[in-house]
Amino acid sequence: MTAPPKGDARQPAHPPLRGGARAAARPPAAAPVPYGLVVAGLLAALACAVVAGVALGSVTIPVAEVTRILTGDAAPSPFRTIVLDVRLPRVLLGAVVGAGLAVVGTVLQALVRNRLADPFLLGISSGASTGAVLVLVLGIGSGAGITSTLALPAGAFAGALLALVLVYALARRGSTMTGARLVLAGVAVSYILSALTTLLLVLAGRPEHFQEAMFWSLGGLGSARWDTLLLPAAALAVGVGALLTLARPLDLLLVGEEGATVLGLDTARFRAAVFVLASLVTAVMVAASGAVGFVGLMVPHAARMAVGAPHRRLLPVAALGGALALVLADLAARTVAAPQDIPVGVLTALTGGPFFLWLMRRRPEGSPL
């Protein structure tokens, strides 16, 4: 048996790596909690949050009474109208909108490979606000009937789609579109549309519109009804279902543009298609709830810490986490200063703003934006 060459016994088989090489070579950390347990815990927490959201408010309803009404007990109750016609649609709309915004935020962060990405960096919320304010100023649907019910959401949806087209057109250069240009185009369009919204309100000279316009600027769920819940729920189901089928290409984007192309992904076409899908889902959510910011920024980071980066596991957890976050935020908005109803977007901004600054300080050297 021959002795090994001198020095081999003293040297490790793989020399230690430094800086970015060490981070690149290190395998992804396993999720600290089993995936099934994370999902079950989020489902249980969401169920408790829904019951709390229905029970608590300016009028407190006993949990036993809420449970009895929700389970279909036909016994008369003075709280039945409050539970079924006022609070339950609001809580469910909060869950749907929160889930939709969190899923879109998760996807956008993969598309632009930027952890600061958020649905509202793309200017879609400003577009929705402009569309809604334009409907108010022009008096469209000011009468009774279904036209009055759908006019504001339709205007917000149209404004959001216009913002989508503008951002997409500005971000493209030839046949390519980078994540940096996408975010910068979204910020520019957002500022322009916000200024246009203010100009419309000033020129209209009707102060009564300012309060309604505040809803679209700060977000809120106070106008939730069963008929306003159908479109966001359908958009969430279709959007999440479609994005789950695209989980593997989304994972490929995480390795970088060149690596994804080598592995057979047409990154430009794929990014454009998913960007359109994510923006449409966001437009529907904003049309229903106004501009509720930072949910799509904070929740994806928490979800990745719990289950890792693979999108087939990440997207369902992000959806449940977003639903839970917005239901709790709306509950706080209704109870902190009861009977005053604080716009839920104010609370999400108060928590999301510091989180955004924290992420900026942790930005690696040399990373874009």
C-alpha positions as CSV (number, residue, x, y, z in Angstrom):
1,M,0.0,0.0,0.0
2,T,1.6,3.3,-1.1
3,A,1.8,6.2,1.2
4,P,0.0,9.4,0.0
5,P,2.2,12.2,-1.3
6,K,3.4,14.6,1.4
7,G,1.1,17.4,2.2
8,D,-2.1,15.6,1.1
9,A,-3.1,14.6,4.6
10,R,-2.7,18.2,5.8
11,Q,-4.8,19.8,3.0
12,P,-8.6,19.6,2.8
13,A,-10.1,17.9,-0.2
14,H,-11.9,21.2,-1.1
15,P,-10.1,24.5,-0.3
16,P,-12.3,27.0,1.7
17,L,-14.2,29.4,-0.5
18,R,-14.5,33.1,0.3
19,G,-17.2,35.8,-0.2
20,G,-19.6,35.2,-3.1
21,A,-17.9,31.9,-4.1
22,R,-18.8,30.4,-0.7
23,A,-22.4,31.7,-0.9
24,A,-22.7,30.3,-4.4
25,A,-21.3,26.9,-3.5
26,R,-23.3,26.5,-0.3
27,P,-26.4,24.3,-0.8
28,P,-29.7,25.9,0.0
29,A,-30.7,25.5,3.7
30,A,-33.4,23.1,4.4
31,A,-36.7,24.4,5.7
32,P,-36.6,24.4,9.5
33,V,-40.2,23.3,9.7
34,P,-41.8,20.5,7.7
35,Y,-43.8,21.9,4.7
36,G,-47.1,20.2,5.8
37,L,-46.8,21.6,9.2
38,V,-46.3,25.1,7.8
39,V,-49.4,24.9,5.6
40,A,-51.5,23.4,8.4
41,G,-50.4,26.1,10.8
42,L,-51.2,28.8,8.3
43,L,-54.6,27.3,7.6
44,A,-55.4,27.1,11.3
45,A,-54.2,30.7,11.9
46,L,-56.2,32.0,9.0
47,A,-59.4,30.2,10.2
48,C,-58.9,31.8,13.7
49,A,-58.3,35.2,12.1
50,V,-61.4,35.0,10.0
51,V,-63.5,34.2,13.1
52,A,-61.8,37.0,15.0
53,G,-62.4,39.4,12.1
54,V,-66.1,38.6,12.1
55,A,-66.5,38.7,15.9
56,L,-64.5,41.9,16.7
57,G,-65.3,45.5,15.7
58,S,-67.3,48.5,16.8
59,V,-69.9,45.9,18.0
60,T,-68.3,42.8,19.6
61,I,-70.1,39.5,18.9
62,P,-69.5,36.4,21.0
63,V,-67.4,33.8,19.2
64,A,-70.0,31.1,20.0
65,E,-72.6,33.2,18.3
66,V,-70.4,33.8,15.2
67,T,-69.7,30.1,15.0
68,R,-73.4,29.3,15.2
69,I,-74.3,31.7,12.4
70,L,-71.4,30.6,10.2
71,T,-72.3,26.9,10.6
72,G,-75.8,27.6,9.2
73,D,-77.8,27.5,12.4
74,A,-81.3,28.7,11.5
75,A,-82.1,30.1,14.9
76,P,-82.8,33.9,14.9
77,S,-80.0,36.2,15.9
78,P,-79.8,40.0,16.1
79,F,-76.2,39.7,14.7
80,R,-77.0,37.7,11.6
81,T,-77.0,40.7,9.3
82,I,-73.8,42.0,10.7
83,V,-72.0,38.7,10.4
84,L,-73.3,37.5,7.0
85,D,-73.8,40.8,5.1
86,V,-71.2,43.2,6.5
87,R,-68.2,41.5,8.2
88,L,-67.9,38.1,6.5
89,P,-67.7,39.6,2.9
90,R,-65.1,42.1,4.2
91,V,-63.0,39.5,5.9
92,L,-63.1,37.2,2.9
93,L,-62.2,40.0,0.5
94,G,-59.2,40.8,2.7
95,A,-58.1,37.2,2.5
96,V,-58.5,37.1,-1.2
97,V,-56.7,40.4,-1.9
98,G,-53.9,39.6,0.6
99,A,-53.3,36.2,-1.0
100,G,-53.3,37.7,-4.5
101,L,-50.9,40.5,-3.7
102,A,-48.5,38.2,-1.9
103,V,-48.5,35.7,-4.8
104,V,-47.9,38.5,-7.3
105,G,-45.1,40.0,-5.1
106,T,-43.4,36.5,-5.0
107,V,-43.5,36.2,-8.7
108,L,-42.3,39.7,-9.5
109,Q,-39.3,39.3,-7.2
110,A,-38.4,36.2,-9.3
111,L,-39.1,37.9,-12.6
112,V,-36.9,41.0,-11.9
113,R,-34.5,39.2,-9.6
114,N,-34.9,42.0,-7.1
115,R,-36.0,41.4,-3.5
116,L,-37.3,45.0,-3.3
117,A,-39.9,44.3,-6.0
118,D,-43.5,44.8,-5.1
119,P,-46.8,44.9,-7.2
120,F,-47.1,48.7,-6.5
121,L,-43.6,49.5,-7.7
122,L,-45.0,48.8,-11.2
123,G,-47.4,51.8,-11.0
124,I,-50.6,49.6,-11.2
125,S,-52.0,51.0,-8.0
126,S,-51.5,54.6,-9.2
127,G,-53.2,53.7,-12.5
128,A,-56.2,52.2,-10.6
129,S,-56.5,55.4,-8.5
130,T,-56.4,57.6,-11.6
131,G,-59.1,55.5,-13.2
132,A,-61.4,55.6,-10.2
133,V,-61.0,59.3,-9.7
134,L,-61.7,60.0,-13.3
135,V,-65.0,58.1,-12.9
136,L,-65.8,60.2,-9.9
137,V,-65.0,63.5,-11.6
138,L,-67.0,62.7,-14.7
139,G,-69.9,61.4,-12.7
140,I,-70.1,58.1,-14.5
141,G,-72.5,55.7,-12.9
142,S,-73.7,58.3,-10.4
143,G,-77.3,57.0,-10.6
144,A,-78.8,53.8,-9.3
145,G,-78.5,50.3,-10.5
146,I,-75.7,48.0,-11.6
147,T,-73.9,50.8,-13.6
148,S,-73.4,52.7,-10.3
149,T,-72.2,49.6,-8.6
150,L,-69.6,48.7,-11.2
151,A,-68.5,52.1,-12.4
152,L,-65.7,52.7,-9.8
153,P,-64.2,49.2,-10.0
154,A,-64.4,49.3,-13.8
155,G,-62.6,52.6,-13.9
156,A,-59.9,51.4,-11.5
157,F,-59.4,48.3,-13.6
158,A,-59.1,50.3,-16.8
159,G,-56.6,52.6,-15.2
160,A,-54.6,49.7,-13.9
161,L,-54.4,48.1,-17.4
162,L,-53.3,51.5,-18.9
163,A,-50.5,51.6,-16.3
164,L,-49.5,48.1,-17.2
165,V,-49.3,48.9,-20.9
166,L,-47.2,52.1,-20.2
167,V,-44.8,50.3,-17.9
168,Y,-44.4,47.4,-20.3
169,A,-43.8,49.7,-23.3
170,L,-41.3,51.9,-21.4
171,A,-39.4,49.0,-20.0
172,R,-38.8,47.2,-23.4
173,R,-35.9,48.1,-25.5
174,G,-36.1,46.2,-28.8
175,S,-36.9,42.6,-27.9
176,T,-35.4,42.8,-24.4
177,M,-36.6,43.9,-21.0
178,T,-34.4,44.0,-17.9
179,G,-35.6,44.0,-14.3
180,A,-34.0,47.3,-13.6
181,R,-35.8,49.1,-16.4
182,L,-39.0,47.4,-15.4
183,V,-38.8,48.8,-11.8
184,L,-37.7,52.2,-12.9
185,A,-40.5,52.5,-15.5
186,G,-43.0,51.5,-12.9
187,V,-41.7,54.2,-10.5
188,A,-41.9,56.8,-13.2
189,V,-45.4,55.9,-14.3
190,S,-46.5,55.8,-10.7
191,Y,-45.3,59.4,-10.1
192,I,-46.9,60.7,-13.3
193,L,-50.3,59.0,-12.6
194,S,-50.3,60.2,-9.0
195,A,-49.8,63.8,-10.2
196,L,-52.5,63.3,-12.7
197,T,-54.9,62.1,-10.0
198,T,-54.2,65.2,-7.9
199,L,-54.7,67.5,-10.9
200,L,-58.1,65.9,-11.7
201,L,-59.3,66.4,-8.1
202,V,-58.1,70.0,-8.1
203,L,-59.6,70.9,-11.5
204,A,-62.9,69.3,-10.6
205,G,-63.4,71.7,-7.7
206,R,-65.7,69.2,-5.8
207,P,-64.3,68.6,-2.3
208,E,-66.8,65.7,-1.7
209,H,-64.7,63.6,-4.1
210,F,-61.6,63.8,-2.0
211,Q,-62.9,61.3,0.6
212,E,-63.8,58.7,-2.0
213,A,-60.5,59.3,-3.8
214,M,-58.7,58.6,-0.4
215,F,-60.0,55.1,-0.6
216,W,-58.1,54.4,-3.8
217,S,-55.0,56.1,-2.5
218,L,-54.8,54.4,0.9
219,G,-56.7,51.2,0.4
220,G,-59.7,49.8,2.4
221,L,-62.1,47.0,2.5
222,G,-65.1,48.9,3.9
223,S,-67.1,48.7,0.6
224,A,-66.9,44.9,0.5
225,R,-70.1,43.1,-0.6
226,W,-70.7,39.6,-1.9
227,D,-70.9,40.8,-5.5
228,T,-67.5,42.6,-5.2
229,L,-65.9,39.3,-3.9
230,L,-66.6,37.2,-7.0
231,L,-64.1,38.8,-9.5
232,P,-61.1,38.9,-7.1
233,A,-61.8,35.3,-6.0
234,A,-61.9,34.1,-9.6
235,A,-58.7,36.1,-10.5
236,L,-56.9,34.6,-7.5
237,A,-57.9,31.0,-8.4
238,V,-57.0,31.3,-12.1
239,G,-53.8,33.3,-11.4
240,V,-52.4,31.1,-8.7
241,G,-53.3,28.0,-10.7
242,A,-51.5,29.3,-13.8
243,L,-48.5,30.4,-11.8
244,L,-48.2,27.0,-10.1
245,T,-47.8,25.4,-13.6
246,L,-45.0,27.8,-14.2
247,A,-43.1,27.0,-11.0
248,R,-40.1,25.3,-12.7
249,P,-39.4,28.2,-15.2
250,L,-39.7,30.6,-12.2
251,D,-37.1,28.5,-10.4
252,L,-34.8,28.7,-13.5
253,L,-34.9,32.5,-13.4
254,L,-33.3,32.4,-9.9
255,V,-30.0,31.0,-11.4
256,G,-29.7,34.1,-13.6
257,E,-30.5,35.2,-17.2
258,E,-27.6,33.2,-18.8
259,G,-28.1,30.1,-16.8
260,A,-31.9,30.0,-17.5
261,T,-31.3,30.5,-21.2
262,V,-28.7,27.7,-21.3
263,L,-31.3,25.4,-19.6
264,G,-33.7,26.1,-22.4
265,L,-35.9,29.0,-21.1
266,D,-36.9,31.8,-23.5
267,T,-36.5,34.4,-20.7
268,A,-37.7,37.4,-22.6
269,R,-41.0,35.8,-23.8
270,F,-41.5,34.0,-20.5
271,R,-40.9,37.2,-18.4
272,A,-43.3,39.2,-20.6
273,A,-46.1,36.6,-20.4
274,V,-45.8,36.2,-16.6
275,F,-45.5,40.0,-16.1
276,V,-48.8,40.5,-17.9
277,L,-50.5,37.8,-15.9
278,A,-49.2,39.1,-12.6
279,S,-50.2,42.7,-13.5
280,L,-53.7,41.6,-14.4
281,V,-54.2,39.8,-11.1
282,T,-52.9,42.9,-9.3
283,A,-55.3,45.2,-11.3
284,V,-58.3,43.1,-10.2
285,M,-57.2,43.2,-6.5
286,V,-56.6,47.0,-6.6
287,A,-60.0,47.5,-8.2
288,A,-61.6,45.7,-5.3
289,S,-59.6,47.1,-2.4
290,G,-57.7,50.2,-3.4
291,A,-54.0,50.6,-3.1
292,V,-52.9,48.3,-0.2
293,G,-49.1,48.4,-0.3
294,F,-46.2,46.3,1.0
295,V,-48.1,43.0,1.4
296,G,-46.4,41.8,-1.7
297,L,-43.1,42.9,-0.4
298,M,-43.1,41.5,3.2
299,V,-45.0,38.2,2.9
300,P,-42.8,36.6,0.2
301,H,-39.7,37.1,2.4
302,A,-41.3,35.5,5.4
303,A,-42.6,32.6,3.2
304,R,-39.0,31.9,1.8
305,M,-37.7,31.8,5.4
306,A,-40.3,29.2,6.2
307,V,-40.2,26.8,3.2
308,G,-37.3,27.9,0.9
309,A,-37.2,29.2,-2.6
310,P,-38.8,26.5,-4.9
311,H,-42.0,28.1,-6.2
312,R,-44.1,25.0,-6.1
313,R,-43.8,25.1,-2.3
314,L,-43.5,28.9,-2.0
315,L,-46.6,30.1,-3.9
316,P,-49.2,28.3,-1.7
317,V,-47.5,29.4,1.5
318,A,-47.2,33.0,0.2
319,A,-51.0,33.0,-0.6
320,L,-51.9,31.8,2.8
321,G,-49.5,34.2,4.5
322,G,-50.8,37.1,2.5
323,A,-54.4,36.2,3.3
324,L,-53.6,36.0,7.0
325,A,-51.6,39.3,7.0
326,L,-54.3,41.4,5.4
327,V,-57.1,39.9,7.5
328,L,-55.2,40.8,10.6
329,A,-54.3,44.2,9.3
330,D,-57.9,45.0,8.5
331,L,-59.0,43.7,11.9
332,A,-56.5,46.1,13.5
333,A,-57.7,48.9,11.2
334,R,-61.3,48.4,12.5
335,T,-60.5,48.1,16.2
336,V,-57.5,50.3,17.0
337,A,-59.5,53.5,16.8
338,A,-63.1,52.1,16.8
339,P,-65.6,53.2,15.8
340,Q,-63.3,55.1,13.4
341,D,-62.2,52.9,10.5
342,I,-58.6,53.5,9.6
343,P,-57.6,52.8,5.9
344,V,-55.9,49.4,6.0
345,G,-53.2,50.7,3.6
346,V,-52.0,53.1,6.3
347,L,-51.3,50.2,8.7
348,T,-49.5,48.1,6.0
349,A,-47.4,51.1,5.1
350,L,-46.5,51.7,8.7
351,T,-45.1,48.2,8.9
352,G,-43.9,47.8,5.3
353,G,-42.0,51.1,5.1
354,P,-39.5,50.1,7.8
355,F,-39.2,46.6,6.4
356,F,-38.4,48.2,3.0
357,L,-35.7,50.3,4.5
358,W,-34.3,47.3,6.3
359,L,-34.1,45.3,3.0
360,M,-32.3,48.3,1.4
361,R,-29.6,48.3,4.0
362,R,-29.1,44.6,3.6
363,R,-28.7,44.9,-0.2
364,P,-25.6,43.1,-1.3
365,E,-22.8,45.2,-2.9
366,G,-23.2,45.5,-6.6
367,S,-26.7,44.2,-6.9
368,P,-29.1,46.3,-9.1
369,L,-31.3,48.9,-7.5
